[in-house]
Amino acid sequence: MSEEKNKPKEKKEEGIEFALSYGEAFSTISSINAQKVSEYKHNVYAAGLARKQNHLIFTDHYTLSIENEDGESDEKLEKRVFRMLNSVDLQAKMEIAYGEIFWNGIGLFNDVWEYRGNEYILTKLRHLPSETFSTYPYSASPKIYSSFLPGIIVNEKNEIEYWQTTSDNISVKIKKPFVVKDPASEGFAGTSIILPLVPILEMLKYTWHAEMQVVQRTGAPILFVRLKNPGKEDVKQAKNLIKKWGKDVSFLIRDAVEFPDPKITNESNNLEVINFLHNVLIDYLSPTSSLSHREGTLIGGSDKPREEMILKYISGIHLWLAGIFSRLPQQYLDWNGYKGYTATIHIPTPSIDRSELQLEQAKIGAEYGWLKGNEIRERLGAVALDDEGLEELKRIHERRHLMNKEGGVLTGISTGTEGMMETVIEPRREEGTGEDVSRNTHKELEDAIETLSKEIITALENE
């Protein structure tokens, strides 16, 4: 009886999931829709931001892995599904999808599935431009849930509907499109990444216009004309002068015409304003802006925190974007009877050159005895050695140590990662005083170590 009494009760649905499109804090933002944003697709600032974001996120081709219910990879099935995805140009579609999210907050596609024999496969993945969903379908209920894309609505049954406007200005309902949007974005129509920057882009446009007026005035400054005891022809010429005044026009000035100086000076700082607004654009999209203080110095004083922050930023986008597109190969597996199989798309993250760090780790590890044998070779990019090879390497090291004591010199350091750290030692004849021999030996050892370090870095770069 006590167990029945403590049993939790079922919790029912409460509240609304989708808010009507009103009550935004900034009217300048709420009045902007997808058609307005599309005007900036050829703006040098906005287009540059979109292009750099794309190149930052998509640095290499995606990969696909398929595992059965035991977690084992099925390479044959992977190749077949990979060919299917490539046939619909999935790599380009992922880039298009993120571009749509950047501009309009959501990417929409028509995924076409057809039978080929007994196999149910994806034959087309048609891109449906997001801005074509920016007209409200008047045949639907009079409730607008997205002022940015009014064609995406919620019907009376609380179901999301997608209404696309054709070139004939006809609203057509798209049934079950393939939808791509940031899961963390508000609303079912997503959130445009560039939307908050539209007012800044407007300011840049206005400021550049003002600056070009200043440039124009440099060649043809503001002109004031004063007439002294003018005749009829003097007045006529003065009017013509004011009307046609410009940097490419010259006039014969009559005696009655004077040009008083109105003492107007140009104290505009348009270029400073433009630079400030440009920095606002960069700061909004830069994942590393939080790593700088007022003077612009990085926390930690190096580029490592910046690199790590960029990688985390990219990985975060890859996580949800690849997860959404993984639904396509997963649908193939589910609909073709591959029970318990899992498909995962992976978008490669940019790699960072760590050769200097690995070289430093190898040096310190060997010096203090924290790393042994193959652990050092691993950081140097060399292949692992078996026990016999390690013993041979140990003997070489002991011979080197002995020859160092006896005034030997390292000659002929081998190149390539496979023979890395292997040296040949030749005894040298003593010449000069003992101090000279010691000094020369020390110099030759330093040169040999420096050469070895350079060859290690070269070998790592060629890997």
C-alpha positions in Angstrom: 0.0 0.0 0.0 2.9 2.4 0.9 4.6 1.7 -2.5 1.3 2.5 -4.3 1.1 5.7 -2.3 4.6 6.9 -3.2 4.3 6.0 -6.9 4.8 9.2 -9.0 1.9 10.6 -10.9 2.0 11.1 -14.7 2.7 14.7 -15.7 0.6 16.2 -18.4 1.5 18.7 -21.1 1.2 22.3 -20.2 1.9 25.7 -21.8 2.4 26.6 -25.5 5.4 25.6 -27.5 5.2 28.3 -30.2 4.8 32.0 -29.4 3.0 34.4 -31.8 5.1 36.9 -33.6 4.8 40.0 -31.6 6.3 41.7 -28.6 9.9 41.7 -29.7 12.2 44.1 -27.7 13.7 45.8 -30.8 11.4 46.9 -33.6 14.4 47.3 -35.9 14.9 43.5 -35.7 11.3 42.4 -35.7 10.5 44.3 -38.9 13.3 42.4 -40.8 12.3 39.3 -42.8 14.1 36.8 -45.0 13.6 39.0 -48.1 15.3 41.9 -46.4 18.2 39.8 -45.3 18.6 38.4 -48.8 19.5 41.9 -50.0 22.8 41.6 -48.1 23.9 38.4 -49.7 26.0 40.4 -52.1 27.2 42.9 -49.5 31.0 42.8 -49.2 30.8 42.6 -45.4 28.0 40.1 -45.0 29.1 37.9 -47.9 32.6 37.9 -46.5 31.4 36.7 -43.1 29.3 33.9 -44.7 32.2 32.7 -46.9 34.7 32.7 -44.0 32.3 30.8 -41.8 31.8 28.2 -44.5 35.5 27.7 -45.0 36.1 27.5 -41.3 33.5 24.8 -40.7 33.9 22.7 -43.9 37.6 21.9 -44.3 37.4 18.4 -45.6 34.9 15.8 -46.9 32.6 14.1 -44.5 33.0 10.4 -43.5 30.4 7.7 -42.8 30.5 4.9 -40.3 27.9 2.1 -39.9 27.9 -0.4 -37.0 25.7 -3.4 -36.3 24.0 -4.1 -33.0 27.3 -5.5 -31.6 29.2 -2.3 -32.4 31.1 -3.9 -35.3 31.8 -1.9 -38.5 30.3 -3.1 -41.7 32.6 -1.7 -44.4 30.7 -3.2 -47.4 27.5 -1.6 -46.3 29.3 1.7 -45.5 30.6 1.9 -49.1 27.1 1.2 -50.5 25.4 3.9 -48.4 28.3 6.3 -48.9 27.8 6.0 -52.7 24.1 6.7 -52.3 24.8 9.8 -50.2 27.4 11.0 -52.7 24.9 10.5 -55.6 22.8 13.3 -54.0 25.9 15.5 -53.4 25.5 15.4 -49.6 28.7 17.4 -49.0 27.4 20.4 -50.9 23.9 20.0 -49.4 25.4 20.3 -45.9 27.3 23.4 -46.8 24.1 24.9 -48.4 22.1 24.0 -45.2 24.5 25.8 -43.0 24.5 28.8 -45.4 20.7 28.9 -45.1 20.9 28.8 -41.3 23.4 31.6 -41.5 21.1 33.8 -43.5 17.6 32.6 -42.7 17.9 30.3 -39.6 16.7 27.1 -41.3 17.5 24.8 -44.3 14.7 23.0 -46.1 15.1 20.1 -48.5 12.9 17.8 -50.4 14.3 14.3 -49.8 13.1 11.9 -52.6 13.1 8.2 -51.8 12.4 5.5 -54.5 12.5 1.8 -54.9 15.3 0.3 -57.0 14.4 -3.3 -57.1 13.8 -4.3 -53.5 16.0 -1.5 -52.2 14.5 1.7 -50.9 17.1 4.5 -51.6 17.5 8.2 -51.5 17.6 9.4 -55.1 17.4 13.2 -54.7 17.9 15.8 -52.0 16.4 19.0 -53.5 17.2 22.3 -51.9 14.1 24.5 -51.2 15.3 28.1 -50.8 14.3 29.4 -47.3 13.2 32.8 -48.5 10.5 31.2 -50.6 8.7 30.4 -47.3 8.5 34.1 -46.5 4.8 34.7 -47.6 1.9 33.9 -45.2 -0.6 31.4 -46.7 -4.0 33.2 -46.5 -5.8 29.9 -46.7 -4.4 29.0 -43.3 -5.5 30.2 -39.8 -4.8 33.9 -39.2 -1.9 33.4 -36.8 1.7 34.3 -37.7 4.3 32.5 -35.6 7.4 33.7 -37.4 7.6 37.2 -38.8 10.9 36.2 -40.4 9.5 33.3 -42.4 5.7 33.6 -42.2 5.2 30.7 -44.5 6.2 28.3 -41.7 3.1 28.0 -39.4 1.4 25.8 -36.9 -2.1 24.6 -37.8 -5.1 24.1 -35.5 -3.9 20.6 -34.7 -0.6 22.1 -33.4 1.3 20.6 -36.4 4.0 22.5 -38.2 3.2 23.3 -41.9 5.6 24.6 -44.5 4.1 26.8 -47.2 6.3 27.7 -50.2 5.5 30.5 -52.6 6.1 29.6 -56.2 7.2 32.0 -59.0 3.5 32.3 -59.9 2.8 33.7 -56.5 0.9 30.6 -55.4 1.3 29.1 -51.9 2.0 25.4 -52.0 2.1 23.2 -48.9 5.3 21.1 -48.7 4.7 17.7 -47.0 7.3 16.5 -44.6 10.4 18.4 -45.9 13.9 17.5 -44.5 14.5 20.3 -42.0 18.0 21.4 -40.8 18.3 24.0 -38.0 20.3 24.6 -34.9 18.4 22.6 -32.2 19.3 25.3 -29.7 17.6 28.1 -31.7 14.3 29.5 -30.7 11.1 28.5 -32.5 10.4 25.9 -35.1 11.6 28.2 -38.0 15.1 28.6 -36.5 17.0 31.8 -35.9 19.0 33.7 -38.5 22.7 34.0 -37.4 23.2 37.3 -39.2 19.8 38.8 -38.2 21.3 40.9 -35.2 23.9 42.3 -37.6 21.4 43.8 -40.1 21.2 47.1 -38.3 25.0 47.3 -38.2 25.2 46.6 -41.9 22.7 49.4 -42.5 24.9 51.7 -40.5 27.9 50.7 -42.5 26.0 51.4 -45.7 25.0 54.8 -44.5 28.4 55.7 -43.2 30.2 54.7 -46.4 27.7 56.8 -48.3 28.6 59.8 -46.1 32.3 59.1 -46.6 31.9 59.0 -50.3 30.2 62.4 -50.2 33.3 63.7 -48.3 35.6 62.2 -51.0 33.5 63.9 -53.7 33.7 67.2 -51.9 37.5 66.9 -52.0 37.5 67.4 -55.8 34.6 69.8 -55.8 34.1 71.5 -52.4 30.9 73.3 -51.4 30.7 76.5 -53.4 29.2 79.8 -52.2 28.8 82.6 -54.7 28.3 86.3 -54.0 27.5 88.9 -56.6 28.7 92.5 -56.4 26.7 95.0 -58.5 25.7 92.3 -60.9 24.4 92.7 -64.4 21.9 90.4 -66.0 24.6 88.2 -67.6 26.4 88.1 -64.2 23.3 86.6 -62.5 22.8 84.1 -65.4 26.4 82.9 -65.2 26.3 82.6 -61.4 23.2 80.4 -61.6 24.8 78.3 -64.3 28.0 78.0 -62.2 26.1 76.7 -59.1 24.1 74.3 -61.2 27.0 72.7 -63.0 29.8 73.0 -60.5 31.9 69.9 -60.3 35.5 68.5 -60.3 35.5 68.1 -64.1 34.0 71.5 -65.0 35.7 74.9 -65.4 34.3 78.4 -65.8 35.4 81.9 -66.9 34.7 84.1 -63.8 33.2 87.6 -64.3 34.3 90.6 -62.2 31.0 90.7 -60.3 31.4 87.2 -59.0 33.0 86.6 -55.6 33.6 83.3 -53.6 33.3 84.0 -49.9 34.9 81.4 -47.5 32.1 80.1 -45.2 34.7 78.7 -42.8 33.3 75.1 -43.1 35.8 72.5 -42.1 35.6 68.7 -42.5 35.9 67.1 -39.1 34.1 63.9 -39.9 35.5 60.6 -38.5 33.6 58.3 -40.9 36.5 55.9 -41.3 36.8 55.5 -37.6 33.1 54.7 -37.3 33.4 52.3 -40.2 36.3 50.5 -38.5 34.4 50.3 -35.3 31.3 48.9 -36.9 33.4 46.4 -38.8 34.9 45.2 -35.5 31.4 44.7 -34.2 30.6 42.3 -37.0 33.8 40.3 -36.4 33.3 40.3 -32.6 29.8 38.9 -33.0 30.9 35.9 -35.0 34.4 35.3 -33.7 34.6 32.4 -31.2 37.8 33.9 -29.7 36.6 37.4 -28.9 36.1 36.4 -25.2 39.8 35.6 -25.0 40.9 39.2 -25.3 40.8 42.0 -22.8 40.6 45.7 -23.6 44.1 46.0 -25.0 43.6 43.0 -27.2 46.2 40.7 -25.5 45.2 37.0 -25.4 44.6 35.4 -22.0 47.6 33.1 -21.5 49.8 35.2 -23.9 49.8 32.6 -26.7 47.7 31.3 -29.6 46.9 28.0 -27.9 43.8 29.2 -26.1 42.6 30.8 -29.4 43.2 27.5 -31.3 41.4 25.4 -28.7 38.4 27.8 -28.6 38.1 27.8 -32.4 38.2 24.0 -32.5 35.5 23.8 -29.8 33.4 26.3 -31.7 33.7 24.3 -34.9 33.1 20.9 -33.1 29.9 22.3 -31.5 28.5 23.1 -34.9 29.7 19.8 -36.4 28.0 17.9 -33.5 24.4 19.0 -34.3 24.8 19.4 -38.1 26.3 15.9 -38.6 23.6 14.5 -36.2 20.8 15.9 -38.3 22.2 14.6 -41.6 22.9 11.2 -40.1 19.2 10.7 -40.1 19.3 10.1 -43.9 21.6 7.0 -43.8 19.8 5.9 -40.7 16.5 6.0 -42.5 18.0 3.9 -45.2 19.1 1.3 -42.7 15.7 1.3 -40.8 13.6 1.1 -44.0 15.7 -1.6 -45.6 15.6 -4.0 -42.6 19.0 -3.4 -41.0 17.7 -3.9 -37.4 20.0 -2.6 -34.7 22.4 -0.9 -37.2 23.5 2.7 -36.5 24.8 5.2 -39.1 26.9 8.2 -38.1 28.2 11.0 -40.3 31.4 12.7 -39.2 32.5 16.1 -40.4 36.3 16.5 -39.9 37.6 19.2 -37.6 40.7 21.2 -38.8 44.0 19.9 -37.4 46.5 22.0 -35.6 50.3 21.6 -36.2 51.6 20.1 -33.0 55.2 19.2 -34.2 56.9 21.8 -32.0 55.0 20.6 -28.9 55.7 17.0 -29.6 59.4 17.7 -30.1 59.5 19.5 -26.8 57.7 16.6 -25.1 60.2 14.2 -26.5 63.2 16.3 -25.3 61.9 16.8 -21.8 60.6 13.2 -21.5 64.0 11.8 -22.5 66.0 14.2 -20.3 64.1 13.5 -17.1 63.3 9.9 -17.8 59.5 10.4 -18.0 59.3 8.8 -21.4 61.0 5.6 -22.7 61.8 4.1 -26.0 58.8 4.0 -28.3 57.0 6.7 -26.3 59.7 9.2 -27.4 59.6 7.8 -31.0 55.8 8.2 -31.1 56.1 11.9 -30.3 58.8 12.3 -33.0 56.6 10.6 -35.6 58.9 7.6 -35.9 57.7 4.0 -36.2 57.7 1.9 -33.1 60.7 -0.6 -32.7 60.6 -4.1 -31.4 62.8 -5.2 -28.5 65.7 -6.0 -30.7 65.5 -2.5 -32.3 65.3 -0.8 -28.9 68.3 -2.7 -27.7 70.3 -1.6 -30.8 69.2 2.0 -30.2 70.3 1.7 -26.6 73.8 0.5 -27.7 74.1 3.4 -30.1 73.2 5.8 -27.3 75.8 4.2 -25.0 78.4 4.4 -27.7 77.5 8.1 -28.2 77.8 8.8 -24.5 81.2 7.0 -24.4 82.6 8.8 -27.4 81.4 12.2 -26.0 83.5 11.5 -22.9 86.5 10.5 -25.1 86.2 13.5 -27.4 84.3 11.7 -30.2 82.1 13.6 -32.6 78.6 12.8 -34.1 78.8 12.5 -37.9 76.2 11.6 -40.5 72.8 11.8 -38.8 70.3 9.7 -40.8 67.1 11.3 -42.2 63.5 10.1 -42.3 61.2 9.1 -39.5 62.1 5.4 -39.7 65.8 5.9 -38.9 65.2 8.9 -36.6 67.6 9.2 -33.6 70.1 6.7 -35.1 73.6 8.2 -35.3 77.1 7.2 -36.4 80.0 8.1 -34.2 83.5 8.5 -35.3 86.4 9.1 -33.0 88.3 12.3 -33.7 92.0 13.0 -33.3 93.1 15.4 -30.6 94.4 18.6 -32.0 95.4 21.7 -30.0 95.0 22.0 -26.3 92.6 20.0 -24.2 90.4 23.1 -23.8 90.3 23.5 -27.6 89.2 19.9 -28.0 86.5 20.2 -25.4 85.2 23.4 -26.9 85.2 22.0 -30.5 83.5 18.8 -29.3 80.8 20.8 -27.5 80.2 23.0 -30.6 79.9 19.9 -32.8 77.5 18.3 -30.5 75.3 21.4 -30.4 75.3 21.5 -34.3 74.4 17.9 -34.4 71.5 18.3 -32.0 70.2 21.3 -34.0 70.4 19.4 -37.2 68.5 16.5 -35.6 65.8 18.8 -34.4 65.3 20.3 -37.9 65.1 16.9 -39.5 62.6 15.8 -36.9 60.3 18.7 -37.7 60.7 18.2 -41.4 59.8 14.5 -41.0 56.7 15.3 -39.0 55.6 17.9 -41.7 56.0 15.3 -44.4 54.0 12.6 -42.6 
